[in-house]
């Protein structure tokens, strides 16, 4: 079962996000929908990478042989499928839930969301990631479109949040911007902690930048 109907629905949402309904899915329904529309992109991406693996078999053989693989070409294909499966079916869903939980918490803190709206935020996140999943294969082959796909997904997420959570799009943008600022502050604090704990490390980085450009 390739769940072609779910993929078609996801593709339709990506092309016409303004036509999506304002009905939120339960947590299970949202994650299930994500898995279903990810099957075809997963197969397409795995097939493409395996073809490239065989096309550049000489380089792959040499690389994997250095790490003790007995059948490097076969092992390379297995590694490709395993890595893609880990990324698409484990890591990305976890990140979606984590992002939704943080975004929801920020929305409640700002007085925009209710406690029961987490499922709506997860639904919006599952919609927002559609372009990245549908064109997952292209992110590696055509890196020039990465920013376009990211922007496309963010716009879909804003529209979904606006429709499902009954907020203005500018408010959805404001909350995402606030989240990014919060992440930047946390990174800055961690960097400062590293600096004060090991000032030589940061000094070496600064000296390296200075030497490189000046």
Secondary structure, DSSP 8 states (H G I E B T S, - for coil): ---HHHHHHHHHHHH-GGG--S----HHHHHHHHHHHHHHHHHHHHHHHHHHHHHTHHHHHHHHHTTT-SSHHHHHHHHHHHHHHHIIIIIHHHHHHHHHHHHHHHHHHTTSS-GGGHHHHHHHHHHHTHHHHHTHHHHHH-GGGHHHHHHHHHHHHHHHHHHHHT--HHHHHHHHHHHHHHHHHHHHHHHHHHHHH-HHHHHHHHHHHHHHH-
